[in-house]
Amino acid sequence: MKGAMALRLDQTRVPSTAEETPAPAARAASVADRREAAYRAHRVAIEARSAAAAAAAPRELPGIYLALAREALDGLTAEPREPLLLNYAGVGLNELGAREGAAQLFEAALRLDPELPHAARNLDQALARKGSRPNLPAAVAVRLRALEAESRRVASAARPATGLRLSLCMIVRDEEAMLPRSLAAVRDAVDEIVVVDTGSRDATVEVARSFGATVLEREWTGSFADARNASIEAASGDWLLFLDADEVLDPADAPLLRELTGRTWREAFYLVETNHTGELGDGTAVTHNALRVFRNRPEYRFEGRIHEQIAHNLPSGLPERLEPTPIRVDHFGYLGAIRDAKEKSRRNIELLRNQLAEGGEANPFFQFNLGSELAAAGDARGACEHFERAWALLAEDPARRERPFTPALTVRSAKGLRFCGRLVEAEARAVAGLELFPDLTDLVFERALVAAAEGDTERAVTLLEDCLERGDAPSRYSPTVGSGSFLALVRLAELERARDPERAEGLLRRCLGEYPSYLGSVLPLAAAEVARGVPTERVIADIEGAVAEPTPSVRFMLATALYEAGEAEAAEPLYAAVVEAQPGNGGARLALTETLLSTRRYAEAAEAAAAVADDDGFAVAAARSELFALVLAATSTEATTGTERSQLPTHGVGNCERSEGPAARAARRGLPAAELDLFAAWSAATSYPALDPTVVDPLARMLEALLRVEEFEAFEALLPALAATGLPARRRHSILAEIYLRRGFLESAADEWATSCEEEGPDVGALRGLARIASARGLTEDAELFAKGAEELASSSI
């Protein structure tokens, strides 16, 4: 009897999430608390009897197993829907030879929780030993008969609950664009929708009510927890689901969500949330287990101004009360365009700084959250600083491995160190993280990026191949999707491109074939095909045939690859298709503008740039391109016919007083006055007045663009503007030489650097430039002579 069937108190699946779970706080007594206290007491008693059985003499075992079964059945009297206790009761009966009763209990446990560890094996053993009974003391045998009858009643009653209601709770503000999709996906899976609006200025409230929601309008207090709790207070369901307006339940999982309401032995459920983090839907994302469904109990309330938490109010030390599910939710709030439009990072950073000021400096979770928001906002150094503080605070925490945010902190801190150029520290952090979490592929991926940054291609390739062997990390770590798959393939292709182009292209094809929804391989694969001489029509057909769907994002990347390869005419219709599908996409309109400029269709380019919205992130660049195109349209004899000239605006780029017109539009969009002066002087074809030095960079780009489209007369007309900036002669010569060199005008580049040396004396930059030109021309000896002169001059100036 002894040891025939091991009792396991660790047989529950312990979920993990990116949410912190601090030490349990004291809570007021409630019905749920009393229930959990009784359940916990039964578990402790069972554990004690299990330990006693392991050390007991054979004659003592029947009494111990009888007491164990009695304890488990006592815990099931008031509530038979407890899979763990059903399994324990079955173990006790089975050890006493009551095989039929034990089998019924195991079947009941599996009916409630088919994934309950060991229950299926226990059932198989009970059925295999059916009919055999050990010799039991008479007193035990008598009491066992009563337990068998009770076990049949309990097993029969152990079925999922029915009729329980699920309430969706949301907080919103100015979400008219995102809310309809979110509510449409979830409304058939819930019984009630409660929406707290914190001051919308658009049609958000009307949208919510159109889906039958109860809408509570309340003032924003600066605390997300306050708003969430207000929605909970108004909910009447037995279970609560909370989502944000930018989160969308996978429609295929709606029935599974409804099924959760019958699992009353749980207190909360984790859903698998995918945070989409890329631009233009490029497929990059991070997944994690998000606690989103829980029982509607008074003691379950949120805390925290931002990244509000509820997990610490759930039962502690009872992992079986929480269940990870495969139900999927897509979160679009971290897409760059959505974050920019809603100023999400700025708001979150402000709230987190307030939270730190209120006493959160010593809280590693708060430091981690602030670092994450700063990273999302592009502040790598600020992010690194707070990640390092969080890491230092966790250093002495013996439970840091169990902290749900520790894996994400480890990866993000390594990434932050790498972004800040602290490569040795980044490598050390990743190695330390792998000691804590050996299966966290993201850390191996970070090590590969560090190796690449250090110039160690061989080690980077080896590490990326290791990532592919490992595959993506489990969702409990909140990993970046693709670190063990498509991201590793694209990075590996980048490293192999120079030394083995054929293998690099093969890796990109594999990536697109295996992961057609990830678009990061589209641009480099198209570029590789063009470089290999594949006709553009075939490149387009190959890519569009391989992806899951030829979306605007696919066409944008295809067009970019073609444009950068000098195939502007092939790129133009693809960019135009993106603009047609996404009229508000300023980036696509600007790319179309640049393509039209490259094909010398200046009037059309100006029209495309003018269509970019004034509040678009690309508005300033579009204003600059519009004025550039208009000047060329007015001056280029080859691109502009007499008819086209008559159609140009009568108010030229130099007239900023008109309420309408390109110059006024450019000023409204934020183009600096100094640049407006530059365009006005260029357009007037007169001598240039003194120009502000701040125009040097845009002026240099304009000069290079003119060479690219071979508008040499316009180039000569604009060239004097460089001297009008007051830039020193040596610097002017250097800028022009670099422009000429990039555009392939080697002789002109050599003249600029040579003139610089003649007029201003030799300098390191000019000599190195002349060495590059000599090398490009195959003049090895001259290249070595110039390079040697540069090094000697550099050494003498130290």
Solvent accessible surface area in square Angstrom, and as a share of the most:
residue,aa,sasa,rsa
1,M,72,0.32
2,K,94,0.40
3,G,63,0.60
4,A,46,0.36
5,M,6,0.03
6,A,59,0.46
7,L,32,0.16
8,R,94,0.34
9,L,40,0.20
10,D,90,0.47
11,Q,5,0.02
12,T,19,0.11
13,R,74,0.27
14,V,106,0.61
15,P,19,0.12
16,S,24,0.15
17,T,1,0.01
18,A,22,0.17
19,E,28,0.12
20,E,12,0.06
21,T,60,0.35
22,P,59,0.37
23,A,81,0.63
24,P,87,0.55
25,A,56,0.43
26,A,110,0.86
27,R,83,0.30
28,A,85,0.66
29,A,85,0.66
30,S,24,0.16
31,V,110,0.63
32,A,7,0.05
33,D,26,0.14
34,R,147,0.54
35,R,61,0.22
36,E,8,0.04
37,A,62,0.48
38,A,51,0.39
39,Y,9,0.03
40,R,85,0.31
41,A,60,0.46
42,H,37,0.17
43,R,32,0.12
44,V,91,0.52
45,A,22,0.17
46,I,0,0.00
47,E,89,0.40
48,A,57,0.45
49,R,75,0.27
50,S,23,0.15
51,A,65,0.50
52,A,46,0.36
53,A,7,0.05
54,A,74,0.57
55,A,90,0.70
56,A,10,0.08
57,A,40,0.31
58,P,103,0.65
59,R,197,0.72
60,E,76,0.34
61,L,1,0.01
62,P,10,0.06
63,G,39,0.37
64,I,28,0.14
65,Y,8,0.03
66,L,5,0.03
67,A,32,0.25
68,L,0,0.00
69,A,0,0.00
70,R,72,0.26
71,E,32,0.14
72,A,0,0.00
73,L,0,0.00
74,D,62,0.32
75,G,15,0.14
76,L,0,0.00
77,T,77,0.45
78,A,103,0.80
79,E,42,0.19
80,P,20,0.13
81,R,65,0.24
82,E,5,0.02
83,P,7,0.04
84,L,3,0.02
85,L,1,0.00
86,L,0,0.00
87,N,1,0.01
88,Y,0,0.00
89,A,0,0.00
90,G,0,0.00
91,V,2,0.01
92,G,0,0.00
93,L,0,0.00
94,N,0,0.00
95,E,3,0.01
96,L,0,0.00
97,G,1,0.01
98,A,0,0.00
99,R,14,0.05
100,E,91,0.41
101,G,0,0.00
102,A,0,0.00
103,A,6,0.05
104,Q,54,0.24
105,L,0,0.00
106,F,0,0.00
107,E,78,0.35
108,A,0,0.00
109,A,0,0.00
110,L,30,0.15
111,R,89,0.33
112,L,7,0.04
113,D,9,0.04
114,P,94,0.59
115,E,117,0.52
116,L,11,0.05
117,P,41,0.26
118,H,47,0.21
119,A,0,0.00
120,A,54,0.42
121,R,110,0.40
122,N,2,0.01
123,L,25,0.13
124,D,91,0.47
125,Q,59,0.26
126,A,0,0.00
127,L,85,0.42
128,A,88,0.68
129,R,76,0.28
130,K,116,0.49
131,G,76,0.73
132,S,58,0.37
133,R,135,0.49
134,P,45,0.29
135,N,155,0.80
136,L,36,0.18
137,P,68,0.43
138,A,82,0.63
139,A,71,0.55
140,V,15,0.09
141,A,29,0.23
142,V,87,0.50
143,R,134,0.49
144,L,2,0.01
145,R,148,0.54
146,A,65,0.50
147,L,4,0.02
148,E,21,0.10
149,A,52,0.41
150,E,35,0.16
151,S,0,0.00
152,R,109,0.40
153,R,122,0.44
154,V,0,0.00
155,A,7,0.05
156,S,70,0.45
157,A,47,0.36
158,A,0,0.00
159,R,123,0.45
160,P,60,0.38
161,A,15,0.12
162,T,124,0.72
163,G,73,0.71
164,L,46,0.23
165,R,90,0.33
166,L,1,0.01
167,S,0,0.00
168,L,0,0.00
169,C,2,0.01
170,M,0,0.00
171,I,18,0.09
172,V,6,0.04
173,R,103,0.38
174,D,43,0.22
175,E,17,0.08
176,E,76,0.34
177,A,89,0.69
178,M,39,0.17
179,L,0,0.00
180,P,46,0.29
181,R,140,0.51
182,S,0,0.00
183,L,0,0.00
184,A,52,0.41
185,A,19,0.15
186,V,0,0.00
187,R,116,0.42
188,D,125,0.65
189,A,2,0.01
190,V,12,0.07
191,D,62,0.32
192,E,36,0.16
193,I,12,0.06
194,V,1,0.00
195,V,0,0.00
196,V,0,0.00
197,D,3,0.02
198,T,11,0.06
199,G,38,0.37
200,S,26,0.17
201,R,196,0.72
202,D,49,0.25
203,A,40,0.31
204,T,0,0.00
205,V,16,0.09
206,E,108,0.48
207,V,26,0.15
208,A,0,0.00
209,R,126,0.46
210,S,84,0.54
211,F,39,0.16
212,G,64,0.62
213,A,12,0.09
214,T,70,0.41
215,V,18,0.10
216,L,62,0.31
217,E,116,0.52
218,R,84,0.31
219,E,147,0.66
220,W,70,0.25
221,T,77,0.45
222,G,11,0.11
223,S,16,0.11
224,F,28,0.12
225,A,5,0.04
226,D,65,0.33
227,A,2,0.02
228,R,12,0.04
229,N,30,0.15
230,A,17,0.13
231,S,1,0.01
232,I,4,0.02
233,E,118,0.53
234,A,41,0.32
235,A,11,0.09
236,S,73,0.47
237,G,4,0.04
238,D,54,0.28
239,W,0,0.00
240,L,1,0.01
241,L,1,0.01
242,F,18,0.07
243,L,1,0.00
244,D,38,0.20
245,A,2,0.02
246,D,5,0.03
247,E,2,0.01
248,V,12,0.07
249,L,1,0.01
250,D,31,0.16
251,P,93,0.58
252,A,73,0.57
253,D,7,0.04
254,A,16,0.12
255,P,83,0.52
256,L,69,0.34
257,L,1,0.00
258,R,79,0.29
259,E,98,0.44
260,L,4,0.02
261,T,13,0.07
262,G,5,0.04
263,R,59,0.22
264,T,12,0.07
265,W,4,0.02
266,R,12,0.05
267,E,0,0.00
268,A,0,0.00
269,F,0,0.00
270,Y,9,0.03
271,L,1,0.00
272,V,34,0.19
273,E,6,0.03
274,T,28,0.16
275,N,20,0.10
276,H,44,0.20
277,T,60,0.35
278,G,8,0.08
279,E,96,0.43
280,L,64,0.32
281,G,47,0.45
282,D,27,0.14
283,G,30,0.29
284,T,29,0.17
285,A,4,0.03
286,V,27,0.16
287,T,22,0.13
288,H,19,0.09
289,N,11,0.06
290,A,0,0.00
291,L,1,0.00
292,R,24,0.09
293,V,2,0.01
294,F,1,0.00
295,R,36,0.13
296,N,43,0.22
297,R,33,0.12
298,P,107,0.67
299,E,27,0.12
300,Y,2,0.01
301,R,46,0.17
302,F,8,0.03
303,E,92,0.41
304,G,27,0.26
305,R,68,0.25
306,I,8,0.04
307,H,53,0.24
308,E,25,0.11
309,Q,23,0.10
310,I,4,0.02
311,A,6,0.05
312,H,18,0.08
313,N,10,0.05
314,L,5,0.02
315,P,11,0.07
316,S,47,0.30
317,G,63,0.60
318,L,5,0.02
319,P,38,0.24
320,E,9,0.04
321,R,1,0.00
322,L,28,0.14
323,E,14,0.06
324,P,41,0.26
325,T,9,0.05
326,P,99,0.62
327,I,2,0.01
328,R,110,0.40
329,V,3,0.02
330,D,40,0.21
331,H,13,0.06
332,F,29,0.12
333,G,0,0.00
334,Y,59,0.22
335,L,35,0.18
336,G,13,0.12
337,A,71,0.55
338,I,30,0.15
339,R,17,0.06
340,D,112,0.58
341,A,86,0.67
342,K,67,0.28
343,E,95,0.43
344,K,19,0.08
345,S,13,0.09
346,R,135,0.49
347,R,78,0.29
348,N,5,0.02
349,I,24,0.12
350,E,94,0.42
351,L,12,0.06
352,L,0,0.00
353,R,117,0.43
354,N,60,0.31
355,Q,14,0.06
356,L,9,0.05
357,A,88,0.69
358,E,110,0.49
359,G,67,0.64
360,G,4,0.03
361,E,95,0.43
362,A,77,0.60
363,N,51,0.26
364,P,26,0.16
365,F,9,0.04
366,F,44,0.18
367,Q,1,0.01
368,F,7,0.03
369,N,8,0.04
370,L,0,0.00
371,G,0,0.00
372,S,20,0.13
373,E,4,0.02
374,L,7,0.03
375,A,49,0.38
376,A,54,0.42
377,A,55,0.43
378,G,64,0.62
379,D,61,0.31
380,A,34,0.26
381,R,171,0.63
382,G,13,0.12
383,A,2,0.02
384,C,3,0.02
385,E,80,0.36
386,H,11,0.05
387,F,3,0.01
388,E,41,0.18
389,R,94,0.34
390,A,0,0.00
391,W,32,0.11
392,A,67,0.52
393,L,69,0.34
394,L,1,0.01
395,A,50,0.39
396,E,154,0.69
397,D,28,0.14
398,P,135,0.85
399,A,42,0.32
400,R,62,0.22
401,R,118,0.43
402,E,118,0.53
403,R,61,0.22
404,P,21,0.13
405,F,0,0.00
406,T,0,0.00
407,P,6,0.04
408,A,4,0.03
409,L,0,0.00
410,T,0,0.00
411,V,16,0.09
412,R,75,0.27
413,S,0,0.00
414,A,1,0.00
415,K,75,0.32
416,G,7,0.07
417,L,0,0.00
418,R,42,0.15
419,F,128,0.53
420,C,17,0.10
421,G,55,0.53
422,R,95,0.35
423,L,37,0.18
424,V,119,0.69
425,E,78,0.35
426,A,1,0.01
427,E,34,0.15
428,A,59,0.46
429,R,30,0.11
430,A,1,0.01
431,V,59,0.34
432,A,37,0.29
433,G,0,0.00
434,L,28,0.14
435,E,127,0.57
436,L,20,0.10
437,F,9,0.04
438,P,86,0.54
439,D,55,0.29
440,L,1,0.00
441,T,2,0.01
442,D,5,0.03
443,L,0,0.00
444,V,3,0.01
445,F,22,0.09
446,E,3,0.01
447,R,56,0.20
448,A,1,0.01
449,L,14,0.07
450,V,1,0.00
451,A,0,0.00
452,A,38,0.29
453,A,64,0.50
454,E,82,0.37
455,G,60,0.58
456,D,54,0.28
457,T,44,0.26
458,E,109,0.49
459,R,72,0.26
460,A,0,0.00
461,V,10,0.06
462,T,84,0.49
463,L,17,0.08
464,L,2,0.01
465,E,64,0.29
466,D,50,0.26
467,C,0,0.00
468,L,37,0.18
469,E,150,0.67
470,R,100,0.37
471,G,22,0.21
472,D,60,0.31
473,A,10,0.08
474,P,46,0.29
475,S,37,0.24
476,R,97,0.35
477,Y,20,0.08
478,S,11,0.07
479,P,5,0.03
480,T,34,0.20
481,V,38,0.22
482,G,0,0.00
483,S,3,0.02
484,G,4,0.04
485,S,11,0.07
486,F,16,0.07
487,L,27,0.13
488,A,0,0.00
489,L,0,0.00
490,V,15,0.09
491,R,96,0.35
492,L,1,0.00
493,A,2,0.02
494,E,75,0.34
495,L,38,0.19
496,E,7,0.03
497,R,143,0.52
498,A,101,0.78
499,R,115,0.42
500,D,57,0.30
501,P,88,0.55
502,E,146,0.66
503,R,84,0.31
504,A,5,0.04
505,E,17,0.08
506,G,38,0.36
507,L,13,0.07
508,L,7,0.03
509,R,100,0.36
510,R,107,0.39
511,C,0,0.00
512,L,2,0.01
513,G,55,0.53
514,E,92,0.41
515,Y,68,0.26
516,P,42,0.27
517,S,80,0.52
518,Y,16,0.06
519,L,11,0.06
520,G,21,0.20
521,S,0,0.00
522,V,0,0.00
523,L,54,0.27
524,P,27,0.17
525,L,3,0.01
526,A,0,0.00
527,A,37,0.29
528,A,27,0.21
529,E,0,0.00
530,V,22,0.13
531,A,91,0.71
532,R,137,0.50
533,G,60,0.58
534,V,12,0.07
535,P,77,0.49
536,T,24,0.14
537,E,127,0.57
538,R,133,0.48
539,V,0,0.00
540,I,38,0.19
541,A,63,0.49
542,D,48,0.25
543,I,1,0.00
544,E,45,0.20
545,G,67,0.65
546,A,43,0.33
547,V,11,0.06
548,A,70,0.54
549,E,109,0.49
550,P,50,0.31
551,T,40,0.23
552,P,34,0.22
553,S,10,0.07
554,V,0,0.00
555,R,69,0.25
556,F,38,0.16
557,M,25,0.11
558,L,0,0.00
559,A,0,0.00
560,T,22,0.13
561,A,1,0.01
562,L,0,0.00
563,Y,52,0.20
564,E,122,0.55
565,A,48,0.37
566,G,65,0.62
567,E,68,0.30
568,A,14,0.11
569,E,140,0.63
570,A,21,0.16
571,A,0,0.00
572,E,30,0.14
573,P,73,0.46
574,L,16,0.08
575,Y,7,0.02
576,A,35,0.27
577,A,35,0.28
578,V,0,0.00
579,V,16,0.09
580,E,145,0.65
581,A,62,0.48
582,Q,62,0.27
583,P,85,0.54
584,G,71,0.68
585,N,28,0.14
586,G,5,0.05
587,G,13,0.13
588,A,0,0.00
589,R,43,0.16
590,L,26,0.13
591,A,19,0.15
592,L,17,0.09
593,T,0,0.00
594,E,47,0.21
595,T,0,0.00
596,L,8,0.04
597,L,7,0.03
598,S,28,0.18
599,T,30,0.17
600,R,57,0.21
601,R,88,0.32
602,Y,4,0.02
603,A,49,0.38
604,E,79,0.36
605,A,0,0.00
606,A,7,0.05
607,E,127,0.57
608,A,11,0.09
609,A,0,0.00
610,A,31,0.24
611,A,53,0.41
612,V,3,0.02
613,A,55,0.43
614,D,57,0.30
615,D,134,0.70
616,D,33,0.17
617,G,84,0.81
618,F,93,0.39
619,A,2,0.02
620,V,53,0.31
621,A,35,0.27
622,A,0,0.00
623,A,1,0.01
624,R,50,0.18
625,S,12,0.08
626,E,4,0.02
627,L,0,0.00
628,F,12,0.05
629,A,0,0.00
630,L,19,0.10
631,V,4,0.02
632,L,0,0.00
633,A,2,0.01
634,A,41,0.32
635,T,68,0.40
636,S,6,0.04
637,T,112,0.65
638,E,131,0.59
639,A,26,0.21
640,T,10,0.06
641,T,81,0.47
642,G,56,0.54
643,T,92,0.53
644,E,61,0.27
645,R,98,0.36
646,S,92,0.59
647,Q,135,0.60
648,L,33,0.16
649,P,58,0.37
650,T,133,0.77
651,H,40,0.18
652,G,38,0.37
653,V,8,0.05
654,G,43,0.41
655,N,53,0.27
656,C,57,0.34
657,E,161,0.72
658,R,116,0.42
659,S,98,0.63
660,E,125,0.56
661,G,10,0.10
662,P,4,0.03
663,A,1,0.01
664,A,16,0.13
665,R,50,0.18
666,A,1,0.00
667,A,50,0.39
668,R,143,0.52
669,R,14,0.05
670,G,46,0.44
671,L,6,0.03
672,P,66,0.42
673,A,73,0.56
674,A,20,0.16
675,E,11,0.05
676,L,15,0.07
677,D,81,0.42
678,L,1,0.00
679,F,1,0.00
680,A,29,0.23
681,A,10,0.08
682,W,11,0.04
683,S,44,0.28
684,A,61,0.48
685,A,89,0.69
686,T,83,0.49
687,S,102,0.66
688,Y,36,0.14
689,P,77,0.49
690,A,99,0.77
691,L,12,0.06
692,D,66,0.34
693,P,85,0.54
694,T,101,0.58
695,V,0,0.00
696,V,14,0.08
697,D,91,0.47
698,P,8,0.05
699,L,0,0.00
700,A,18,0.14
701,R,134,0.49
702,M,9,0.04
703,L,0,0.00
704,E,29,0.13
705,A,15,0.11
706,L,0,0.00
707,L,10,0.05
708,R,86,0.31
709,V,10,0.06
710,E,104,0.47
711,E,13,0.06
712,F,97,0.40
713,E,144,0.64
714,A,11,0.08
715,F,5,0.02
716,E,108,0.49
717,A,53,0.41
718,L,0,0.00
719,L,43,0.21
720,P,71,0.45
721,A,0,0.00
722,L,3,0.01
723,A,54,0.42
724,A,23,0.18
725,T,6,0.04
726,G,64,0.61
727,L,31,0.15
728,P,90,0.57
729,A,25,0.19
730,R,75,0.27
731,R,122,0.44
732,R,64,0.23
733,H,28,0.13
734,S,31,0.20
735,I,16,0.08
736,L,14,0.07
737,A,0,0.00
738,E,48,0.21
739,I,1,0.01
740,Y,25,0.09
741,L,30,0.15
742,R,140,0.51
743,R,91,0.33
744,G,50,0.48
745,F,72,0.30
746,L,47,0.24
747,E,119,0.53
748,S,40,0.26
749,A,0,0.00
750,A,17,0.13
751,D,81,0.42
752,E,29,0.13
753,W,6,0.02
754,A,35,0.28
755,T,40,0.23
756,S,2,0.01
757,C,23,0.14
758,E,145,0.65
759,E,110,0.49
760,E,79,0.36
761,G,23,0.22
762,P,88,0.55
763,D,31,0.16
764,V,35,0.20
765,G,43,0.42
766,A,2,0.02
767,L,24,0.12
768,R,109,0.40
769,G,0,0.00
770,L,19,0.09
771,A,12,0.09
772,R,116,0.42
773,I,4,0.02
774,A,5,0.04
775,S,72,0.46
776,A,69,0.53
777,R,112,0.41
778,G,57,0.55
779,L,84,0.42
780,T,85,0.49
781,E,142,0.64
782,D,63,0.33
783,A,13,0.10
784,E,107,0.48
785,L,122,0.61
786,F,63,0.26
787,A,41,0.32
788,K,126,0.53
789,G,23,0.22
790,A,0,0.00
791,E,91,0.41
792,E,100,0.45
793,L,59,0.29
794,A,26,0.20
795,S,73,0.47
796,S,89,0.57
797,S,89,0.57
798,I,184,0.93
